[in-house]
Amino acid sequence: MTKRQTFSEIRSAILSRYPCGVTPGGVAVDDIVQLRLQNTWDTHLDIARAMAGVMRADMAAYDADPTKFTQSLGCWSGFHAQQMIKAVKRLRGTARGTYVYLSGWMVAGLRNRWGHLPDQSMHEKTAVADLIAEIYTSLRQADEVAMNDLFKALKAAQTETERQAAIAAIDGFETHVVPIIADIDAGFGNEHATYLLAKELIKAGACCLQIENQVSDAKQCGHQDGKVTVPREDFIEKLRACRLAFEELGVEDGVIVARTDSLGAGLTQKVPVSQRPGDLASDYIKWLATAPISAENPIREGELALYQNGAFVKPQRLANGLFPFRPGTGRARVVEDCIASLTLGGADLLWIETDTPNVDEIAGMVAEIRKVVPDAKLTYNNSPSFNWTLNLRKQVRAQWLAEGTITEDTYPNGPELMKPDYDDTPLGREADAWLKAFQTEIATRAGVFHNLITLPTFHLTAKSMDELSRGYFGEDKMLAYVATVQRAEIRGGVSAVKHQHEVGSDLGDTFKEMVAGERALKAGGHANTMNQFAAE
């Protein structure tokens, strides 16, 4: 990432042109410095290049120490992303190691002109690029607002000591701009369509693209049934298309996440052509469900035959023309998918879509992959599609039974475990401890470099609006808003409580002062109601 110029460096360069400290039109040099520092990025493509470097550095740090994993939350608007990064900076003092995840599911469900639709590539291709650009516009605005506040402190400085402290704060400012992992689904078409769309996402600012090995026109959410995978050669071509898009645009460090849905996908759309034993096509075909050709099961007109292991067999074929895989082969296909994506497709990270959150299952697959690719790393979906409470409580129960800690009748084994009666039991508390440690466990034991939650802001928005609406339209009226929203914002230090300031009202006042001085008609005067939320 290019080092940002300091306040003094920029100021000195401007003073070399305007030694008296103001432009011929009377604009102060410090105001010019402020405007330049508020706009660090020339284009969103510059962001993609810089953030790719950030991700590469984070990946190297993880390789050296697997406790240094990264995290993100899926955001379906720029404001969600902005507020997430602000919260992390308040918590940690830095946003390092924090990314934004852009979910194709949420784009399909919330951001397309055709209404709320399932995750089946039915949203407009441009919707993802538009959301990337929106997110970076919001994060850049957060930079501008924060930098404006720092320059206010500089202008208010009464002594040289105060002025130097203000300048140090400006020079030490950390941007709200972080890497985005952008979901390109299955590429929205063939390899050329994938390449063209990838370029649009990168130009919007994406330094990392996540693509899955499903058939583009039959794409399903990773946690739905009916998933159909493509032969590995087809997927590798799409990985190469993404790489060429990065290279063409000068984002040499661009990151590609290769996702496999094979664990839950039982179908393929076509049988690839094998050129020699053990090639990609052969390794894909060997998992197909087949039946021997015999007098009792002869080959018929229009049917296909394969020659496998010295005999002709018929691959099963559904009425829709799709070919099923043999049951129970998903895990082996995942391992082969991942190795091919890393060694032949040039992918940087893997994504294994699982049906439950189980550290041992993930670690087992990664151990197989690392026999061939020792530094293989994953992005993992801590999915809201999992019933986390029930899954983890069942896992704890199973472990305690195996250890002899409890008996079969100590706790129920099923949906009953969800009851709040078990929240404050030894099993409930242990499962919560496992939840708290889950991301660290899969990072250190299963090679997970990046932990994300795909749809948290979807569920959070639904829950928050339900809670507020039931109170506001119920008995509590205004108390519902104040108690559940505003009071919590004030006490939690959430800057959005001053909503005018949050969306840049003060930026307008500052600019008016730059060009009009005392004549400026400002919105932030004594009558602005936001003054009721002055910091205590």
VODOGU-341931 format. One record per residue (C-alpha): z, y, x. Coordinates in steps of 0.001 Angstrom, whole numbers, plus 500000, padded with zeros to 6 digits. Layout:
BEGIN
ZYX/...
This chain:
BEGIN
500000500000500000/499027503398501416/501995505480502519/502467508548500359/502526511920502100/505887513650502210/506767516963500607/506773518655504005/503431517177505079/501678518344501926/503398521730502002/502450522323505634/498811521507504943/498706523935502006/500529526660503964/497847526421506641/495485527714503949/497912530108502244/500399531309504931/502032533767502565/503272530946500311/501088531718497290/497398531389496428/495270534517495949/495835534008492223/499596533992492675/500318530251492317/503287529140494440/502671526573497163/505580524418495935/503852524181492544/500714522820494190/502841520317496120/504419519204492852/501095518655491122/499801516609494036/502916514439494205/502880513901490449/499412512384490720/499597509852493534/496745507702492223/493162508963492084/491929506071489918/493270502898488365/491111500960490819/493258502495493574/496257501080491716/494685497605491691/494131497751495451/497658498962496192/499407496574493800/497467493605495193/499095494416498526/502492494560496840/501986491113495312/500828489635498617/503916490996500367/506131489578497619/504448486169497946/505073486168501696/508721487106501126/509053484229498640/507541481762501108/510251482780503585/513047482719500993/512464481091497560/515405482961496048/513191486072496222/511163485256493127/509588487940490972/509839488557487219/508021490205484344/508137490624480597/505045490554478405/504302494033477026/501887494867474223/501925498652474683/502193501141477502/505496502381476120/507036498894476251/506029498585479900/507297502065480720/510691501455479166/511018498079480905/510401499599484342/512765502506483631/515478500042482608/515010497988485781/515196501113487941/518430502184486211/519850498703486737/518772498023490319/517772501398491683/514329499935492364/511518498206490477/510532496018493429/509918492431492411/509227493489488831/505761493179487296/504191493673483873/502707490653482136/499814491317479781/499608488528477226/496305487594475615/498346486173472745/499874489586472013/496509491300472332/495100488821469798/498119489077467538/498734492831467694/495978494770469440/492636493901467867/490646495673465165/490221492527463078/493912492230462252/496609489860463463/494872486734464737/495968483600466637/495436483188470369/491910481773470101/489782484363471962/488877486124468735/489896489591469900/487460492044471445/486784491557475142/487537495213475798/491015495053474235/492667493653477369/491069496251479665/492093498982477231/495719497811477279/495808497650481092/494577501251481243/497139502277478609/499997500643480504/499101502390483735/498705505708481946/502258505282480613/503676504269483997/501948507194485694/503342509531483055/506830508211483806/506195509210487430/505121512702486371/508168513232484154/510570512002486831/508900514045489574/509011517135487380/512768516692487022/513127516392490807/511187519619491328/513415521334488761/516349520438490989/514453521824493976/513800525124492204/517441525325491151/518716524807494719/520942527686495833/521456526735499489/519362525207502245/521548522092502075/520802521711498371/517114522331499020/516926519644501708/518767517208499460/516245517893496692/513323517396499099/514855514124500300/515055512939496686/511383513830496194/510321512011499356/512436508974498405/510999508715494912/509723505256493989/506805504974491617/507080503295488214/503671501717488876/504013497965489450/501587495018489507/500110493701486261/499299490037485730/496464490212483189/495541487308480926/491761486856480793/492154483749478572/489366481248479348/486976483989480454/485368484824477086/482160482966477818/480358481469480797/481000482274484438/478859485431484298/480730486725481245/483976485992483095/482778487974486119/481738490994484029/485018491050482101/487064490532485272/485490493661486760/486534495705483735/490135494479483989/490254495246487704/488778498732487228/491495499330484616/494102498532487299/494733494776487260/495499493352490696/496070489855489318/494039487822486818/495292484715485051/492617482344483731/492981478960482003/490945475760482065/490270475535478349/486840475694476721/486232479372476011/484842478949472489/487496476389471528/490449478158473147/493917477647471669/497349479034472461/498950476903475165/501642475828472703/499279474793469916/497534471481469354/493788470913469669/493349472163473228/490092471223474957/489712471444478739/486579471972480816/485476469837483770/486927471032487046/483553472165488397/483218474534485437/486677475983486003/486114476420489736/482999478457488971/485085480813486829/487705481124489576/484893482074491957/483600484595489432/487007486289489404/487115486309493204/483668487874493431/484757490581490972/487726491439493219/485564491433496352/482818493572494835/485337496233493845/487060496233497222/490297494603496040/490357492089498890/493972491093498229/493405490464494508/495446487560493159/494137484777490898/496427482596488798/494804479293487790/496382477946484633/496055474329483550/496664473236479969/496015469586480739/499602468515480095/499121469178476396/495320469016476154/494021465632475076/490326466475474713/487278467498476710/484038468935475415/481665467287477844/481379464464480336/480426465922483732/477840464269485946/479270462383488901/477149462407492069/479326460102494133/482562458099493778/485680460230494093/484013463590493413/485409466112490927/483415464723488022/484418461146488790/488099462101488995/487810463871485634/485891461103483849/488274458354484976/490928459594482513/488714459332479420/489722456933476665/487154454131476736/486498450725475202/484694447755476805/481167447025475629/480984443488474313/479322441359471664/482086442400469298/481794446060470338/478123446595471237/476515449826472314/474774451435469337/471991453938468884/473117457427469927/476269456247471738/477132456920475378/478008454376478040/479782454848481393/479810452490484330/483414452243485574/485095449705487820/482130447342487768/481576447325484017/479999449375481250/482390451019478803/482028453341475839/483980456625475915/485642457320472601/484065460211470738/485418462109467790/483373463160464769/483176466690466244/481669465331469471/484780465845471615/486001463143473999/489708462203474068/491611461379477257/493833458326477524/497345459058476220/499940459728478896/497471460961481529/498269464669481198/500677464832484125/498240463216486561/495417465477485344/497626468545485883/498275467582489499/494564467033490146/493652470289488363/496056472273490496/494950470780493796/491282471444492962/492002475037491884/493825475796495143/491623473938497615/488178474430496053/488547477345493655/490408479748495925/493243480307493443/496413481901494817/498970480853492207/499226478077489642/500371478121486041/501356474799484494/501790475119480742/504571472746479676/505883471744476256/509594472055477096/511597473965479738/512602471149482083/513215471910485762/512932468279486856/509546467856485135/508099470979486755/509586470173490166/508150466654490040/504599467895489460/504909470579492139/506162468010494649/502954466007494079/500778469110494494/502601470147497681/501736466833499339/498229468291499582/498926472062499479/502356472610501078/502687476299500125/501589475910496489/503328478462494272/503584478887490533/503775481472487833/505875479976485022/505926480845481353/509532480962480116/507989480746476684/509499481907473379/507647478910471927/510456476761473347/513672476394471372/515706477174474464/519119476633472925/518265473222471505/516336472056474576/519032472985477069/521859471594474923/520000468294474602/519457468212478363/523152468828479056/524108466157476510/521731463645478116/523115464355481600/526722464063480461/525955460767478713/524320459421481883/527354460489483914/529779458946481408/531392462354480735/530919462000476962/530065459281474463/527216459182471937/529407460489469134/530889463426471082/527980465685470133/525048465151467742/521565464599469175/519203466758467169/518807470061465343/522501470084464502/523152471155468088/521747474575467137/524717475303464886/526967478185465965/529861475689465805/528727474486469240/528411477934470849/531944477964472227/532206474281473080/532045472879476624/528463471766475919/527427475156474517/528924477024477464/527342474647479993/523911474990478378/524242478785478538/525131478497482230/521968476427482729/519973479118480914/521396481802483184/520449479783486273/517118478438484967/514807480885486745/516644480560490050/516495476774489740/512743476586489153/512158479171491890/514121477246494517/513371473692493377/509947473903491749/507993476529493685/507996479150490952/507233482489492602/506927484426489358/508996484005486196/507718485639483041/508323485647479317/505030485960477484/506034487386474101/509465489043474380/508431492455473086/506780490841470048/510042489128469127/512253492044470163/510276494475468009/510460492101465041/514206491565465461/515008495246466034/512967496416463043/514545493743460860/518049494754461930/517418498484461439/515579498033458137/518266495823456587/520901498395457458/518952501557456669/517535500367453362/520809498616452587/524291500047452375/524653501673455806/521788504191455513/522012506635458477/524874504704460050/522438501859460639/520174504073462772/522982505808464623/525013502679465318/522183500321466235/519841502774467971/520920506277468906/524532505698469901/523471502703471984/520741504785473676/523183507552474587/525855505228475918/523339503049477762/521693505974479518/518319505276477909/516213508332478683/514092507892475552/516971509266473456/515512512637474513/512160511718473032/510452515089473611/511283514944477307/510263511278477471/506701511966476415/506217514927478735/507162518047476823/508800519483479949/505592518902481902/503843521342479618/506580523927480086/506416523559483860/502676524084483918/502938527113481644/505454528613484078/503136527890487005/500310529917485502/502132532409483242/505522532943484841/507886534826482540/505191535085479864/505269531305479351/506003530231475786/508121527159476415/509104524344474069/512301523549475952/514240526745475237/517728527106473777/516542526216470258/515182522806471313/517296520179469552/516958517874472571/519618520057474198/522131518164472051/521564515222474391/522295517039477651/523802514776480300/527580514805480244/
